[in-house]
Amino acid sequence: MSDDETTAKVWQEPTGHTRAGFGDFKKQPTPYDSFMDSEGVPVWRGLGVRTVLDLPLQDWERKGGRGSYIQTYGTETKWGHFVVEVPAGGALNPEKHMFEEIYLAVEGRGTCEVWQEGDVNKHVFEWQRGSMFSIPMNAWFRIVNATSKPAVLMAGNTAPNVLNQLNNVEAVFNNDFIFRDRFSGADDFYKYREEVEPDPVRGLAMRRTNFIPDVVNCDLPLDNRRSPGYRRVEPMMTDNQFYYWIAQHENGRYSKAHAHTSAAILICLKGKGYTHTWPEHLGPTPWADGNGDQVQRLDYEQFGFITAAPGGQRWYHQHFSVSKEPFRLSAWFGPHNPGRDPGAPGSKHTDYTARELHEGGTAIAYWQEDPHVREEYEALLKENGVELRMDPTWYEKPAGIEWDYENRQMADGIQ
């Protein structure tokens, strides 16, 4: 054993004013990281992909199909993500687990069987390309492919949250507890419900439904927070903490940039586009300030995805539609929803990503953004033969607002 190896394995108390420890060290794998590595399928890590169908798949013994784990930058320890292929005319293995899980069908059609331990009858519903559904906590389920070609589904779950806490795989996959409050087996449990109600946290449009037959084309209520004509709804499935929404920008328009911390990924459901993302400390005009090389961009299309804030701290991100059809997205946050922001119960919070900079939020109004954004977007629309539908007046500063363009802040110093 070398002196260096001996030093690394034997505790040495610091002397004088030196500090204990190595100083520099490598991040250690979490229990969830070790679990993914033990599964024998790839673990893809990155900013995002053009389409999930580009990811490599390998035989997945536990699930009975082929698949790959996904860990976009910034989602580590926050929630889990994977893609799985169901064999042609076959099915995945039956399983149950002590974490929440939602599925989005990317290719194919089939059925899903759901039941509780000891149940005589199984609840069966049909899914197709574009369907989204939730598996109740710790219920048994089996996904069946009804076609002669492989089917592909993408899933998100709270597995990292549970595995990292329990640090015991058996406790997660072989637990006898039955959540009757999460799945009663009622005949209409997976019936699509179109009724809209305000969500209890921010008053935004929400649907209580455990199944959506077609997220690509389902109706979305008007929202207007991200762009004019923007439509959005939050599905509430099987009493999950797993938070996500479905939204759509009109063609020829793009989202206002806004900043928040890591957790969210954006999945394209319809159309195609691209996303810019950059650290908040670079400010709202990174190109004008000479920091354009630090802005990351990813182009993606249907069932492609990108992480909104890859660096841990708050990042700006901005989403652009370049197709002739509307740009529809689904954002998955895991259990990290706005109602989980820091603070004591009942403390006052604001919808800061929907409020513009001059209103005390993090959204960059079109008239506050970097000129490069508009120039690039107009050029790409022309290249794609898409009509520009951004009103020129949106880029004009409203009367009565004192905005310091040199410092990119309110005249009174409020960021």
Number of C-alpha atoms within 10 A of each C-alpha: 5 7 7 8 9 10 10 12 8 8 10 10 10 10 8 6 6 8 10 11 12 7 6 6 7 5 6 8 10 16 20 23 17 11 17 18 14 9 16 15 18 19 19 15 12 13 19 25 20 20 18 22 17 9 16 15 18 14 17 18 14 13 19 17 22 21 26 24 23 23 22 24 20 21 23 18 19 19 23 22 24 19 23 25 26 27 20 16 14 19 22 22 15 15 16 22 23 23 21 24 24 24 20 24 25 24 19 21 21 20 16 19 17 23 22 23 12 7 11 7 11 14 17 16 14 16 24 19 19 23 20 24 23 24 27 29 22 27 23 18 22 17 22 23 24 21 15 11 15 20 26 23 24 23 19 21 25 22 22 23 18 22 22 16 12 13 15 14 17 11 14 18 14 13 13 15 12 15 14 13 10 16 19 12 16 9 9 10 16 21 14 16 15 15 10 16 14 13 16 10 12 12 9 15 21 21 19 18 21 23 26 23 19 18 22 22 11 11 14 19 16 15 17 13 16 24 20 18 16 22 21 25 24 23 24 20 26 24 16 20 17 23 19 22 17 23 24 28 25 20 24 21 26 26 23 24 26 27 25 20 18 22 25 26 25 23 24 27 26 23 22 24 22 20 23 18 25 26 23 19 11 17 20 25 19 20 17 12 11 10 13 14 9 13 16 14 17 18 19 21 23 21 25 23 27 28 27 32 27 26 16 15 14 19 23 26 24 21 25 23 28 29 22 16 15 19 27 28 27 24 21 24 23 27 20 19 16 14 14 11 9 9 10 7 8 6 7 7 13 11 11 16 20 20 18 18 22 20 13 14 18 25 28 25 22 23 14 22 20 17 14 13 15 15 10 10 19 19 12 18 19 12 10 12 12 17 15 16 12 17 10 9 10 12 15 12 14 10 6 6 10 13 17 13 11 6 11 17 18 17 14 9 10 11 15
